[in-house]
Amino acid sequence: MKRTPATIAALIAAQASMLGIWYAVERGRDPERGSPPQVASQQTTPIDRPSPDLDLRRWDGSALRLSDMHGRPLVLHFWATWCPPCVDELPALLAYAAEGDMPVLAVSLDPDWSAVLRFLGSDPPPAIVLAEGDDVEEAFDVRSLPVTFVVDPGSRLRLRLDGPRDWASARARDAILEVVRP
């Protein structure tokens, strides 16, 4: 077979396409959706905007809408099983959720429950939910993980916490309480 410049260019293009598909599959994402969010560096940003509504699904199959939480403050946390800092901080966040002082929804951006169940086991805590639909990352401007929002009782996003946190620390908890205290 004669190796012409056109043949070599076609082989290189095919290899690049295969690499792109492999990367998308390894990240558990559809190639049409693009790259998954990156791992965030720690940053705290006060914000004030209405919370987009969000369709969520619990492990038992029941549906939940973010608007169902209206009237209560909420910690809304986005994470994924393929994000090492997310995995590291999740146990402390779930312990905080179990204390019951503040409702917590830990929204997995994994494409389905299989990876979440491999990580958490067969009976995920009630704080763990899965996002329904592909527009979550855009609606909340999630470009990196983990990212957490503090939502006030009026369903307004008041604080954005990019990057992992020590949810057992008074500092992380105080930052949340400052936002939702009347």
N, C-alpha and C positions, 0 to 999 in steps of 0.2 A: 504494500500500500504506500502510495506516494504521500509524503507529508508536506502539504502546501500550507502557506500562511493561513488560508481560510480554514483548513482542517484543524490546524493547531488552535486557532481562535475559537472554533466551535467546541473543541474538547475543553478548553479553559472555561468557556461559558457554561458548559454542562456541569463541570466540576463545581463551579461557583453556585449554580442553582441547587445542586445536591447538598452542598454545605449549608445553604440557607434553609432548605427543607429540614435537614437534620437538626439544625439549631432550633427551629420552631417546634419540632416534635419533642426535642429534649426539654424544652421549656414548657411543654404541655399546652402550647398555644396553636391556634389555627394560623397558618402562614398569611392568610388574608388580614389578620388583625395586627400584624406587625410585632415588634419587639415587646416583651413584657416590661413592666416597670423595673427600674434598677433599684439597688439597695440605697436607702436614704442616709444622708448624714444628719446629725441631730440639729434641729432648728425648731423654735417656737414662734408662731406668728399669730398675733391677734387678728381676727377677721370679723366681719359682720355682714352676713348675707343669708338669704333664705336657704334652708336645706333642700336640695333636690329630693323628690320622693324616690323610693327605691323598692323594688320587688325583691324579697328575700325568701329563702326556702330553708326550713329546718330539716334536720336529718329524718324526722318522722314523716316528711312530705308535706307538712302543713305550711301554708303560705303566711307571710308576714309582710306588711308594708311599713316602711319607715314612718309614714304619716300616722300609723296606729299608735306611735309613741308620743304624739302631740300632747302637750300638757305636762310632760315629765322631762327633766334633764336626762342626757344620754351621753355615754362615751361610745363613739362609733369608730371602730378600729379596722383598718384594712391590712390584710396579711396574706401570705401564701406559704405552702409547705416547702417550696423550692427556695425560699428566702431564709438563709441561715440566721440573721438577726431576728427575724419574725419568730422562728422556731425557738430561739433562745429566750425571748421575752414572754412568749405566750403563757407558760405556766404561771408566772407572777400576775399577768393580766387576768387569767381565769380565776386565780385565788382572790383577786380584788373583786371580780364580778360575783364570786360566791359569797362574799361578805354582805352583799346586798345594799350597801350604802348608796350606790349609784348604778342604774341599769347600764349594762355593757352589751354591745353587739360586736362580736369579732367576725367580720365579713371576710370569708376566704375568697380569694380571686382565682383559686384553682378551678379548672374547667368543669369538674364534677366531684362527687363525694369520694371517689375511690382513693385519691391521694390523701385526702383529709382523714379518712378512716384508717388508712395504713399508718398515719402519724398518730392519731388520737385513740385508736381502738374502735370497738364496735358500738360504743355508746357515748357519742360526743356530748359535752356539757351544753346546757340550753343557750349559753351565750354564743355558741358557734353557729353561724348561718352561712349559707352560700348565696352569692349574688346571682340573680336571675337576669339574663341578658348581657349584652356586650357593651352597653353604654355607661357602665358604672365608673370606669376609669376616667372617661371624658367628663361626666357630670360632676364628679368631685375633684377633677384635675389631679388624679393620682398618677404621678410620673415616677414615683419611687416608693419603695416599701421598706419598713412599715410606715404607715401614716395613720394618725388618729385625729379625730375631730371631737370637740366638745360642743354638744348641741344643747341650747337652752330650752326651757319649757315651751317657748313660743316657736319652736322648730327653726331657730336661726343658728347657723354655724358661728361660733364665737371664738374658737381657738383651734389652730392647726398645729399638731405636733408631728413633725417629720423626724424619722429615725427612731431607733429603739430607745426604750425607757426602762428604768428600774421601777416597775409598778409597785414594788413593796416599799419604795422610799417615800418619806413624807413630802419631799420636794415635788414629785410627780403628782401625788394626790392633792397637795395644796394648790398646784397650778389649776387643777380641774375645779376644785371647790371655789376658788376665787372668781371663776367665771359664772358659776351657777348660784352662788349665794345671793339671797335677796337683799 
